[in-house]
Structures are given as structure tokens and as C-alpha cells.
Amino acid sequence: MRSVVSFLTGGLMGSLLAISASAQGTRGGAPQPPQTAKAGAPFDMTGYWVSMVTEDWRFRMITPPKGDYAGVPLNEEGRRVADRWDPTRDEAAGEQCKSYGAGNIMRVPERLHITWDNDQTMKVETDAGMQTRLFYFGTPQGQGGTWQGISKASWEFDAGFGLPAERFDRGFGTQVRPQGGTLKVVTTGLRPGYLRKNGVPYSANTVVTEYFDRVTLPNGDVYLVVTMTVEDPMYLSQPYMTSTSFRKQADAARWNPTPCTSR
């Protein structure tokens, strides 16, 4: 009996697949080109956003003293380099932007302006340090070796299902979940910089992986949650993970571009 059912089920499925293939071949002519990253976006990230500094206040709002790298899993070489931090030397070398690279820029208290540079490239501008990040959904451009490196982006559509709950719960409560999907960004090709303004280092071999999730609270406030993992075999003994929140702003009223500072 089971073999008969299997035969009938297999035959039915084969017929359905054949009908579907025939219908697709006769309907619409040539196959349609895939959606662009902009057209296929599961949520809208564009607009102005402001940092919500709800954790690590003393590391983010003020410059910590030399040698204060609590919470960062530095190895022995990383601690040695951090202990040699000298902002005067950075200024003399024209490297005031060392803490504004992709390894730390989303942790800087700031405002973001997010737009689409084209259908396959998202642009993120910061007023702090006047940095520009480009997230390439197509083939990345550039050779790297810059503060923002080369960022490869992709949409993921399984947000909230089987992914770590802490990605979404920090500061919002367990019932809050992102909308539609997640933006994943992997950045390489970085110019060496700082994970904190007081000289906590990351190297040119660093890989920064970020997930951007849009969250709407019951009161209507909209947030962008950025969960970041920094991996650096030169200076870190294990991945360094942070979660940072930005609240949506109505306009550019408080947009205030300011240059990088080393202190």
C-alpha cells in the first residue's frame, strides 16, 4: 500500500512541476533581471539617525586614560601597543582619525545620514569625523587601506528566526524584533586604527562583521541596532562584540559635521 501511495504522490508532484515549468516558459517571455539591492530592501535605513549612548558611557563619551582597555580582549601585543598611545604623535603624523575607522566609527557619539549612492551601493555619512562608508551589494570598488576599508553588503531575510536573541534585546526588551530582515556588512582592507580613542589598536588584518536591524517600539520610536564583531589575529585574543543603537530623527536639524580629533 505504501509503495502505491509513494508512486501516486511522486507522479502528482512530477505533473505539478511540469505544469509549473510550462507556465513559466510561456508566461512573461524572457526571465526578469534580479531586483537591485535598493528595490529588494526589506526595510528602509535611509534618513538621519542619532547615537543612543546607553552603555560604555565612560569609554564613548570621554577619552579614557592610557591603559584603560577594560572589556576589550587584547592579547599581550595589543596591550603593549595600547600602553604606548600618544595622541601628540598621532596629530604630528596626521592620524587624528584613527578612532574613526570602521572598527569603531559606529561606537562614536554621532549622527548618521544614510542614503543610496546608487541602486547597488548604500552610503553612510557621519557628522563626527566626517567619515563616509560605502556598502557595496555588487562588486566592491577600491583597493582598501583606508579608514573605512572595503565593505561587502547583503540582505538576510531570517531576522528573528534562529538568530541570537541578544542581537535584538539589548536595551529594548525581549518582545522587540526587527522588521523584515537584516543588513549584513563585512568590512576588510582597513587602515590600522583604534577600537577606542585611547589607542586600543586594531590591525590591517581586521575583519569587521556588522548586522543592521531596524526596530520599532510600541510608542512609535524607530531605532537602528548595529551588532558588530571585530576579529583581529594580531591584537585580539578573541572576537570583540558590541551592540550600538541609533534613534531615527525627523530631519537634519542637528546635523553638525566636525573633523576627527585624537583626544
N, C-alpha and C positions, 0 to 999 in steps of 0.2 A: 504493500500500500504506500509506504514511504517513498519507494522509487517512482511510483506513478505520480505522486504529488510533486516530487522534485522535477520530473520530466515536464509536467504541465506548467509548473512555476517557471522553469527555465525557458520554455517555449514562449510563455506570455511575456517575460522580460525581454526576450530577443525580439519579439514582434514590436513591443513598445519602443525599443531602442532604434529599430529600423524605421518606424514611423517618424520618430523624433528627428533622426538624421535626414530623412527625406524632406520633412517640413523645413528644416533649417536650410537645406540646399536650395529649395525653391522659394523661400521667403527672404526678401531683403537683398538678394544678389550677393555681391562680394562681402566678405566679412568686414565688420566695422572695426576701425582702429581702436586700440585701448584708450580708456579715459586718461586724461592728463592727471598729474598729482593734484592740481588745483581743483579740477572738476570732480575728482573722486574723493576729496577730503571728507572724512566722517564728521568733522566739526570745524568750526571757524576759529582760528587762532589770531586773526588779524585785529589790529587796533592797538590801543595803549594799555599798558599794564604797570602796576607799581609793586615793588617788593613788600612782602609782609614778613618782618623780622620777628618771628615768634620763638626762635631758638638760636643758640650760639650767639647771643647778642654781643658778648664781650669780644668775640673773635671777628664779628662782622661790622659792628657799628664804630668800633675804635680799633686802632692798630695795636695788637698785643705786643708785649715786650719781647725782646730777643730771647729765644729758648723756650717760649711758651707754645708748644705744639701738642698740647693735650688733645686726645681724641683722634689724632692722625697716626696711622700705623706706620711710622717711619722706621726704616731699618737703621743700622749703625751708620752707613754712609749718608743717609738722609738727615740724621741728627747732626752729623758733623758739618754738613753744608748749611743747615739751618742755623747752627750756632755761629756761623761766620757772616751772617746777614749784616750788610752795611748799606743803608739807604743812600748815603752820600756817594758811595761808589756807583750805585745804580744810576743816580742822577748824572754823574760825570760821564757815564757810558751811554746816556740817552735811553735807559731801560726803565723808565718810570712806569711802564705798562706791564711789568712782569706779573702783577697780581690781577691783571685784566684779561688774561688769556682764557681760552676755552676751558681750562682746568678749574677756573674759579669765577669766571665772569658772572655766572648765574647766581653766585652767592653774594656778590657785591650789592649793597643797598642802592637801588636804581629804579629807573623806569625803562620799559621796553616799548619799542614801536615795531610791530610785526606787520609785514606786507608781503605780497607776492611779487618778486622781481620779474618773474615770467611764469608760464604755466607749469614749469618743472623745477622752479627754484624759489624757496621761501627766504625772505630776508628778515633778520632780527637785528635791530639797532638798539644800542644802549645809550642813555644820556650820560651815565657815569663812564668816563674814559673814552666816550665817543667811538665805541667799537661797532663793527658790522660783522655779523655772522651770516653766511650763506649756506642753506641746507639744500643739497642737490639730490633730487629724486632721480634724475637721469645720470649721465656720466659726469662725475665731479671735474671741475676745472681748477687749474692752478697746480703748482709744484709743492705746496706746503712750505714748512719752515717759517710760518707766520704765527702771530699770537693766536689766531683763531683756527689755524690748520685747515684741513680739508674735511668737510662734514658730509657724510652719505646718509640720506634720509629715506625712510619708508613708512608707510601706514600699516598698522597692525589692527585687526578688527576683532580681537578676542579680549579686549579690555574688560576686566571684571569677572572673567570666567577662567579659573585655574591659574590666575596670576597672583603674586604675593599681595595679601590684603594691606600690608603696611604701606604699599605704594600709594594707596588712596586714603588711608585712615588718618594719617598724621595731621593733627590739628583740626579735623573735620568731624570725626565720629564714625562709628562702624557702618552706619547706614548709607553713607555717601559713596557713590560710584561715579566714574567718569562717563562722559556721553559719547556713544558711537564707536569709539576706537581710541587708538593711541598713536602718537607720532614717535617713532624710534629714530635716534640720530647717533651715529658712530663717528667720532672725530679722531683723526690721526694726523701725522705730519706737523706736529706742533713745534713751535719755538719754545725752548725751555722757559718755564715760568714758576710762579708761586701759587700754592694752594691756599695760602693765607698771606696777608700783606707783610707779615714779619719774616719773610724769607723761607717759609716751609716749601721745599722745592718739588717740582716735577720735571722730568727729563723729556728729551725729544722722542723717546720711545713710548711715551704715554699713550694710552688708548682711553678715550672718554666716551662712555655709553650713557645716553640720556633717554628718558621716556617723558613725553609731554602729554598730560591729561587735562582736559577741560572739565571742571566740576561746577555744578550749580547748586547752591544751598537752598533750603526751603524758603528763606527770606528773599530769594532772587539774586543774591550776590553771586558773581561769577568769578571763579578762580582758575588759574593755570598752575598745575602742580608739576614740578620738574624733579624727577628722581634721577640722580646721577651716580654712576660708578666710575671711579678713576683707578686704572690699573697701570702701575709703573714698576717694572722689574728692577730699575736702577735704585729707586729711593724708597719704595714701599714694600713692607713685608707681607701685605695682603691688600685686597681691594679696599678703597676708601669710598664709603657710600654716604650720600646726603640727600635730603629732600627739601625743596625750596618752593615757596608759594608766592604767586603774584595775583593781585586783585585787578579785575577789569576796570578801566577808567572810561569815563564818558567821552573825553576828548583830550587834546594835547595841552590843556590849560597850565599844567605844572611841569611840562617837559622842559628840562634845564640841562642842555649839554655842557659838560665840564671835562677838561683834559685829565689824563691819568696823573696820579700823584704817587710817590713812593713812600709816604709817611702816613 
